[in-house]
Amino acid sequence: MAESWKLTGEYFESCNCDLICACLVQAPTPRDRCDAALAFHIAAGTYGNTSLNDLNAVLVVSFPGPGKMRDGNWTAAVYVDEKGTKAQQDALGAIFSGKAGGTLGAIFAGLVSKFLGVKATPISFEIKGNERRLSIPNILEIDIAAVTGRDGVEPLWATNAAHPVSSKLALAASKAYRYSDHNLAWNTSGTNGHFAPFAWTA
């Protein structure tokens, strides 16, 4: 039986959708496929008795399309923070691969048909105002900035969103979004992004 767990922190993502992401309105993917990377910084978290404070994890998913993301047939890979202990890495791997249940358990059970495994890597996660950056050397780079409203400061927010991380998401655009691993590769910019606080428990 999996340990109980809880996580709170900050999340952001980029995908190859135009603004606004098709998933938010349950529309078909605009480029017949979706390649997305979701990055998480855990401000406070536990897995059983194991602390997960100040660690990072990334979920990369690729949907071959055509159709809607909810149709399933995703390929997924997980990256966990190399700076964690073996117990912390194993805990993050269990959570973000869906084995520990919760939101990610439902995603993996219902949507992921091919899982490429968990890798422990260096993960740099940076928040600066309305900007978010993440780097896994030689694998993944994401650099996004909020789409702001009339004041040029406050992000535009999507509310009541059908999204597994949060029902309220800041709209953002990627300045850089590159991935290469597991015989998958893409390089896009100017496409969709989101960010929001998150809180999960199981």
C-alpha positions in Angstrom: 0.0 0.0 0.0 1.3 3.4 -1.0 2.2 6.0 1.7 -0.1 9.0 2.3 1.4 12.1 0.8 0.8 15.9 0.4 2.5 18.6 -1.7 2.2 22.3 -1.9 4.2 24.7 -4.0 4.5 26.3 -7.4 3.9 24.8 -10.9 4.3 25.9 -14.4 4.2 24.4 -17.8 4.7 24.9 -21.5 3.2 23.0 -24.5 3.0 23.3 -28.2 -0.5 24.8 -28.3 -1.2 28.3 -29.4 -2.7 30.6 -26.7 -5.1 29.5 -25.3 -4.4 25.9 -24.7 -7.0 23.6 -26.2 -7.2 21.5 -23.0 -8.8 24.4 -21.1 -11.8 24.3 -23.4 -11.7 20.6 -24.1 -11.0 21.2 -27.8 -8.9 19.1 -30.2 -5.2 19.7 -30.2 -4.5 22.4 -32.8 -1.4 20.8 -34.2 -2.8 17.2 -34.1 -0.6 16.4 -31.2 0.4 17.9 -27.8 3.9 17.9 -26.3 3.8 19.3 -22.8 6.2 19.6 -19.8 4.9 20.3 -16.3 7.4 21.6 -13.7 6.8 21.5 -10.0 8.7 23.1 -7.1 7.6 21.6 -3.7 7.7 24.3 -1.0 6.4 21.8 1.6 5.7 18.1 1.2 5.7 14.7 2.8 5.5 11.1 1.6 4.8 9.1 4.7 7.6 10.2 7.1 9.9 11.4 4.2 10.1 15.2 3.8 10.0 16.5 0.3 10.6 20.2 1.1 12.4 22.3 -1.5 12.6 19.6 -4.2 11.6 19.7 -7.8 10.0 17.3 -10.3 8.9 17.4 -13.9 6.3 15.4 -15.8 6.7 15.3 -19.6 3.8 14.0 -21.7 3.4 13.5 -25.4 0.0 12.9 -27.0 0.2 11.8 -30.7 -3.2 12.9 -31.7 -5.4 13.7 -33.4 -8.2 14.3 -31.0 -8.5 15.6 -27.5 -6.0 15.1 -24.7 -8.7 13.4 -22.7 -8.7 10.6 -25.3 -5.6 9.2 -23.7 -2.7 7.3 -25.4 -0.1 9.6 -23.8 3.5 8.8 -23.5 5.0 10.1 -20.2 8.4 10.5 -18.5 9.3 11.8 -15.0 12.3 13.6 -13.8 13.1 14.0 -10.1 15.5 16.2 -8.2 19.0 14.8 -8.1 19.7 16.7 -4.9 17.2 14.6 -3.0 18.2 11.5 -1.0 17.4 8.1 -2.4 14.3 7.9 -0.2 13.2 11.4 -1.5 13.9 10.5 -5.1 11.9 7.2 -4.7 9.0 9.2 -3.1 8.9 11.7 -5.9 9.1 8.9 -8.4 6.1 7.2 -6.8 4.0 10.3 -6.7 4.8 11.7 -10.2 4.5 8.3 -11.9 1.0 7.9 -10.4 1.9 4.9 -8.3 1.1 6.7 -5.1 -2.5 7.6 -6.2 -4.1 11.0 -6.1 -4.5 13.2 -9.1 -1.5 11.7 -10.9 -2.7 8.2 -10.2 -5.9 9.0 -12.0 -4.0 10.6 -14.9 -1.7 7.6 -15.4 -4.5 5.0 -15.0 -6.8 6.7 -17.5 -4.6 8.5 -20.0 -1.0 7.2 -20.1 -0.4 4.1 -22.3 3.4 4.2 -22.4 5.6 5.2 -19.4 9.3 5.8 -20.1 10.4 5.8 -16.4 11.8 8.0 -13.8 15.3 9.7 -14.0 17.1 11.6 -11.2 18.6 14.7 -12.8 19.8 18.2 -11.8 16.7 20.4 -12.0 17.0 24.2 -11.9 13.6 25.9 -11.1 13.5 29.7 -11.0 10.7 32.2 -10.3 11.2 35.9 -11.0 8.1 38.0 -11.0 5.9 36.9 -13.9 8.7 34.7 -15.4 9.3 31.1 -14.8 12.4 29.1 -15.9 13.4 25.5 -15.7 16.4 23.6 -16.9 17.5 20.0 -16.9 20.9 20.0 -18.6 20.9 18.5 -22.1 17.2 17.4 -21.7 14.8 20.2 -21.1 14.6 24.0 -21.1 11.4 26.0 -20.4 11.3 29.8 -20.2 7.9 31.4 -20.0 6.4 34.8 -19.1 2.9 35.8 -18.1 0.5 37.3 -20.6 -0.5 40.5 -18.7 -3.7 42.5 -18.8 -4.4 46.2 -19.3 -2.1 47.3 -16.5 0.9 45.5 -18.0 1.6 43.9 -14.6 -1.1 41.4 -13.5 -1.3 38.2 -15.4 -4.5 37.2 -17.2 -6.0 34.3 -15.4 -8.1 31.4 -16.7 -10.6 30.4 -14.0 -12.9 27.4 -13.7 -10.3 25.6 -15.9 -10.6 21.9 -16.6 -6.9 21.3 -15.6 -5.5 18.6 -13.3 -3.2 21.0 -11.4 -5.4 24.0 -10.7 -8.7 25.4 -11.7 -7.1 28.9 -11.8 -4.1 29.3 -14.1 -2.1 32.3 -15.2 -1.8 32.6 -19.0 1.7 32.7 -20.3 3.8 32.3 -23.4 7.0 30.5 -23.9 10.2 32.3 -24.9 11.9 28.9 -25.1 10.7 25.3 -24.9 13.0 22.6 -25.8 13.1 18.9 -25.0 15.2 15.9 -26.1 15.2 12.5 -24.4 13.8 9.0 -24.8 13.8 9.4 -28.7 11.5 12.3 -28.4 12.4 15.9 -29.3 10.8 19.2 -29.9 11.8 22.9 -30.0 9.1 25.5 -29.9 8.7 29.1 -28.7 5.9 31.6 -28.6 3.5 28.9 -27.7 1.3 28.3 -24.6 2.3 28.3 -21.0 0.6 28.4 -17.6 1.6 28.8 -13.9 -0.2 28.6 -10.6 0.3 27.5 -7.0 -0.7 23.9 -6.5 -1.7 21.7 -3.6 -2.2 17.9 -3.9 -2.8 15.2 -1.4 -3.5 11.5 -1.3 
